[in-house]
Amino acid sequence: MGLASIWGFALVGIEAVPVRVEAHARSGLPGVTIVGLPGVAVREARERVRSGAASSGLPLPSRRITINLSPGDVPKDGPGFDLPVALATLAACGHIPMECVRDVGAVGELSLEGVVRPTRGMLSVAEAAGRAGVNLLITPIEGLPAASEVSAVPVVAVRSLGEAVLVVKDPCWRAQMAERGRRWLAGRRTCPVGSETPDLSDVVGQRHAKRALEIAAAGGHHLLMIGSPGAGKTMLARRLAGILPPLSREEAVDVTRVWNAAGLQGTLVGLIRERPFRSPHHTASRAALVGGGAMLRPGELSLAHHGVLFLDELPEFARDALEALRQPLEESRVVISRRAGTSIFPAECTLVAAMNPCPCGYLGHPEKACRCPGSAVARYRARISGPLLDRIDALIEVPPLTLAALDAVGAVESSATVRARVTAARIFRRERLDRHSVPSRHALEDCSLLTEEARGLLRQALVHEGLSGRAYARIVNLARTIADLDNVLPVAAEHVAEALSLRLDSRRVDFA
């Protein structure tokens, strides 16, 4: 009879919670009982552990074994508890000295052959291991690249349950496994989220839309493009990520944490180094966009964290899914409340949406006639609510390409050229905020940031266009971003005029 304990980790949203895994073996009717709010996958661990231990030459004795997962009020799900349950059980049954696992953390799924497989949230687990005070973290070999980037404790990667037992029992084996992991990591490289980002020079014409993309990238502004099919809206949106500045290390860790917790990051991958670009289909549900579900996984908004979320055919999305975007777009985070608790997912992304002017797509087209009756056009536009539009900074029209634009020969800027200007504007903005930070309630009217002509033009727009307070603030922010691109501190009238053109030109189309 013995009692042993080890550290495991429960993934709640994108955060890992340290869980004390206690195993008690005693005489009695043979069987394994797991308590402490285990999910289905955790309850099934008892069969995987018994078969994996037997395949590794460490058969469990015919005893009554009780596994307790503490704290008992935190739901535990997923197969990541297989390895800590196995090590604690083997220690309780005498295969491992109990003191060898007391300050050890472990995570991994076990196969029936005793192979240790990766699970979701390895980066979050490594961060939580440091907070729990463990002196050693055992992970699958596939989880080593992400875990080693942020772990404050030694990380040893194993391929099987037998190797994990040797690591906790023998310091010499531990050193050998750690050295093997270092050599293995030395031959690997970090990987991007997806394929190579397309270049902005591929887009012919559309100078006004390209300028809007540059402003959106410099200030993180949300953008809605309205135009007929084939005008180039999707091409433009797919090139926005390529003109954003490279991810900093802190941003790369944030992006990797979300993707790792969602289980979408490929195996053998360290930190993600490229800005994510997400383009969900218009049939995506509310939970798919903002996150949620039975296991509280991040949605497309969070998967686009520090990147771009592109919603093509915006009116075709479900109304409740679009309305669920309103608060996350305002706060740059998603808050999901459940009976068991509340999870917060980061959602600091740039939203780019595209839509047609009418159901057939040719309203206002210079060559093709629109076939839609007025009532159909009104219903189509009513799918986008006013409160959602109010949270979009720039609304622009993307006209169809003309033959003259296709035949025009001139200098076309690449994504690298535009990215350099965007990066310089963001640096200028940080320096401006450091030198001229003012209380938020005075930010709109601070005289050091707006010229008198600019303030007069803004007030005129407020009176004649019927802007809401939020729209007014967004125009000010747009104007400041344009001034940042010019590397000038006071926002002049020409900056406000360009911001108004980005915000108001498309609003001449009557939305609901």
N, C-alpha and C positions, 0 to 999 in steps of 0.2 A: 504494500500500500504506500502511495506517495502523492505528494501535491507539488506541482510545478507550474510556473507561469512565465509568459513571454509577452512581448509587445506585438500587437497587430494594429491594423489601421482600417477605419471605416470611412468610405468616401461619401460625404454629404455635400451635394452640389459639386463644386470644384475644390472644396477643401477637405483635407484628410483629418480625421479625428483619432488620436491615439486610443487604442482599446487594449485593456489588459486581458489576455487570454489565459485562463486558469484551467488546468487539467487535474482531476482527482481520480486516481485508480484505487479501487477497493475490491474486496471479495464480495461476491454476490452473483446474481443472474447476469451472464455476459450481455453486453450491449453498450451503446454510446448514446448519451443524451446531451444535447446542446441547448443551453438556456441563455437568456440575455437579449431578447428580441432578434433572433436570427431570421433572415429571409430564407426563401426556398433554396437558393444556391448555397447558403451557409449550412442549412440542415443536410443537404446532400453531401457535404464535405466528409461526413463520417464514412461513407462508402468509398469515396476516392482515397481518403487517408488510409483506410485499412488495406485496400488493394495496393496503393502505392508503397506502403511500408513493407508489405509482403514481397513485392517485386524487387525491393531494394535489399532484401535479406534481413529485414528488421520486423518480423511478424509481431503483431500485438498479442499479448496473452489474453486468455479468456477471463476477463475481469469486467467489473462494472465500472465504466468510465463516464464521468460527468465533466462537460466542458462549460465553463462560465465565461461570458463575454461582458466585461465591465467597462464603462457604466451601462447599467441595464436599461436605461431609458433612451438610448440612442439606437435607432434601427440599424442593423447590419445586413448588408446584402452584397452579392457578388462572390466570385470564387477566390478572391484574394486572401481569404482567411485559411485556405487549405494548408499552406506551408506553416504558419504559426500554430495552427491546431495540431498538425502532425508533429512538430518539434516539441510542443508542450506535452502531448500525449506520450511520445517516446521517452521524454524525461520522467514523466510520472510513472511509467512502467519499467524504468530502470535501464533503458538502453543508453541514456545520456545522463551524466551527473546533473542534478537539478540546478546547481549553482551556475552551470555553464550557460544557461538560457535566461537567467533572471533579468539581465540588463541588455538583452538582445532584442532587436526588432526584426520582423520578417514579413514578407508579402510575396504572394505567388499562387498560381493555380497548379494543382497536381494532376497528372494523368494517371491512368491505372498502372502504367509502367514505372511511375515514380519520377517522370520528367517534370521539371518546374517550368511553367509557362507564364508569359507576362499578363498583366491585368491593367485595367484603367487606372489613371491617376498616379503614375509612378513619381512624377515630379512633386506632386502635392504630398505624397507619402514621405519623400526624402525631406521636405521642409518640416513636416510634422515630427519626424524622428528627432530632429534637433531640439524641438520644443519639449519632447517627452523625456529627454535626458538619457536616451539609449547610448550605449558605447559601441554598438556595431549594428549595421543594417544589412540584412541578407535579401537580395533581390534576384529575379531571373536575369540571365545574361542580356536579354533584350531590353530590360529596363535600366541597365547601367548607364547608357549615354545621357538620358534625361536626369536620372537620380544624381549622378556625379556632378552635374552642373551646379546644383544648389545645396547639396547635403553638407551639413556642418559636422557630421560624424563619418567614420570610415564606412565605405560601402563595399561589400564583397558580393560578386555575382556568381551564381551557381547554375548548373544545368540539370541537376537531379537532387532528389531528396537525400541520396547517399552522400553527395558532396556537401550538402548543408549540414548533415550530422558531423562529418569530419571537420568542417569549419568551426563549429561551436565546441567540439571536443578537443581539437589539437591546434595549438597556436602555430605550429609549423605549417600545417595545411592551410590555415587562415592566411598566412603570409604568402604561400604559393598561389592561392586563389586570387589574392589581391594583386599580385604581380602579373598573373595571367590577364586579369581585367585591365590593368594599365597598358599592357602590350596590345591588347585587343582594341582598346580605345584609341591608341596612337595611330592605328591604321584606318580609323574611320573619320568621317567628316560630317558636319551638320548639313541638314537637307532642307530645302524650301518646302512650302506648303504644296505647291503644285508645279505646273510646267512653266516655261519661260514666259514672262510678261510681254504681251505685244507692245509695239512701239507706237507712239503718237504720230510719227511721221507717215504711218500707213494711211492715215485719214486725209482725204483730199478735201480741200475747202473747209467750210464750217469754222471760220475764224472766230466768230462770236461764241460758239459753243466751246471751242478750245480755250478761249479766254475764261469762260465760266468754270471750266474744269480746273484751270490753274488757280483761280481764286478759291474754289472749293477746297483744293488740296492745301493751299497756304493757310487757310483758317479753319479747316475741318467743318465746312458748311455743308448742309444737306441741299441736294439739287434735284429738281424735277425737270425732265426734258419732254416736250410735247412736239410731236411731229408725225408726218405720214410714214407708212411702212417704207423701208429702204432708205430713209434719210440719213442713217448712220448713228442712231441713238445708242444701239448696243455696242457698236465699235468704239464709240467715244467712252462709254462707261467702262468697258473692259481695259481701257488704257489709263484709268485714273490711278490705280495702284502703282503703276510704273512711274508716276511723277511725284509720288509721295517720298519723303526722306527715308533713308534706311532705318530699320528698327534699331533702337538702342538696346543695350543688354537687358535693362529693366523691362522694356517693352517686349523683347523676345521671350523673357521668362513668363510674362503675363500671358502672351499668346500661346506659348507651349503648354502652360498650365491648363488653359481652357481646352485646347485640342486634345491633350493627354487625358483629361478627365472625361471628355466626350467619347473617348475610344476611337477617334478618327485619325490620330497620328500613327503613321506606319511604324513597324518595329525597327529596331536598330537606328533610331533617329534621335539626335540630341536636340538642341534648341532650334526652333524655327527662326529663320533669318529674313524671310521675305514677308511683306505685308499680305495678309490674307485677303482673298477676293471671294465672296460668297454670292451665288446667284440662284436662289431657290426657285422652283417652279411655282406658278401662280396657284396650283392646287395645294400648296403647303398649308397646314393647319395652324391654328393659333399657337399651340404648344411647340410646333416645329419652328416657328418664327421667334418666339420670345423665350422658349424653354419650358420645362416642366415634365410631365409624365409621371409614371409610377416611381421611377428611380431618380427623378429630378435631374435631368441632363440639360446642359446648355443648349439654347436654340441658335438659329442662324444669326441673330443679333450679336450674341456673345462670341460665336465662331468668327465673326467679322471684327472682333475687338482689335483696335489699332489698325484696321484696314478698311475695306469697302464692302458694303452690302448693296447689291444691285437688285432691284425689284422691277423686272421687265413686265410690261402689260399690267401696270399697277391697278387699274379698275377691275381686273379679273380676279384679284385676290378676294378672299372672303372678307365681308365687312368687319366681323368681329376680330379677325386677324390683324387687319389694318388699324383698327381702333386700339388694339393692344399695344401698338407701337408708340402711342402718344407720350406716355410717361417715360418710357426708356429713352426716347429721343431727347426729352427735356433734361433728364437726370444722368444720362450716360451709364445707366445700370438697370438691371432687371431684378425686381424684388418679388419672390414667389413665396407665398405663405401657405403652409399646410398645417394640419392639426398637430403634427409632430414637431413643427418648428418653421423657421423662415430661412430661406437661402437667398443669397445675393450673388448675381452673376454680373461681371463687368460687361459693358456694352458701349464702349467709347469708339464708335465707328462713324464713318462718313456714309450717309445714305444717298444713293443715286437711284432715282426712279425714272421710268420711261412709260409713256402712254401715247395713244393715238388721239387726235382731236375729236373723233367720233367713232361709232362702232365699225364702219367700213374703212375708216382711216384716211379718207380723202377730203375731209372738210377743209376748204380753203386752198386746195391743191391747184396750182396754176394750169394744169393740163387735164387732170382727171376729175370727173364730176362726182360729187357726193350723192349717194343713193339713200341716205338716212333721213327719215322724217324728223321734224323738230322734236317730237315727243321722245323718240329713241335717243337723240343726242342729249336731251335733258336727263333722261334716266341714266345714260352712260356716265355723264359727268357727276351725277348725284352720288355715285358710288364712292367718290372721294370727298370726305367730309371737310367742312371748313376748319374745324379744330386741327385736323391732321395737316391741312395745307398751311395753316398758320405756323406750324413747327418746321416747315421747309424754308430754308433761307433764300434760295434762288429758284425762280421759275422762268425757264427760257423756252423759246420756240426754236426748233431745229428744222429749217426749211428743206424741201427736197433739193437735191443737187441739180444744177443746170449743166447743159452741155458746155457752156463757157467756163464753168468752174472746173470741169473735168479736163478741159483742154489747156487750162492756164498752167504756165510753167513758172515756177518761182521757188524761192528758198522755203523749205519745209523744216520746221524745228523738230528735233528728236525729243524723245522723253527725257534723255539725259540733260539736255539744255534746259528744259522747263523745270526739271527736278532741281537743278542748281539754283534757279530763281526762287523756287518754293522753299528750299532749305534755307537760303539767305533770309527770306521773309520771316520764317519761323524763328530764326536766331534773333533777328531785329525785334520781333514781337516779345521774346523772352527778356531781352535787354530793356525794352520799353516798359514792360510790366514791373521789372525790378526797380527802375528809376522813377516811374510815375504811377505807382499803385495808389488807388483812391478807394474809399468806401464804396460798396456796390450801389448804394442808394443815390450816390452822386456821379456814378460812372457815365451816365448818358449825357450829362450837362457840364462835365468838367471842362472849363474854358481852355485848359492847357492842351486838350486833345482835339478840340473842334474849333475851327475858325468861326467868326461871326457869320460869314456868308454860308458856311456849311450848316450852321444851326438854323439860319433863316430858311434855307431850302428844305431842311427836315421838317420844320414846323409847317411850311406850306404844303408839303406832302401829307402831313398828318391831318390837316384840315380838309384838303380837297379829295384825298383818296380814302378817307375813313379807315385808317389803319388802326389795328388793335395795339395795345401797349407792347405785346410780345413782338408783333411785326415791326413796330417802330424800333425796338431794341435790336432786332435782327438786322435791320437796315444799317443801323449804326455800326454793328459789328462787321457787316460786309464792307462798309466804307473804310473802317480801320484796317481790315485785311488788305484792301486795295492800296491804302497808304503804306502799309508794311511792305508790299511788293515794290513800291517806289522808294522805300527806305527813307521816308519822311515822317516826322512826328505829328505835326498838326494835320488833322483830317480837313482837306480843303473841299471847296464846293464841287470840283470836278470828280473827286472820289465819291462824294454823296450822289452825284448825278449818275455815275456808272452803277452804283449800288441800287439806285432806284430803277434803272433800266433793267437790271437783272431780276429785281423783285416784282416790278409792276407790268412789264410788257406782256407777259403771259397771263397776268390777272385780268387783262381786258377780255379774255375769254371767260364767260360767266360760268363759274363753278357753283355747286350747291353750298 
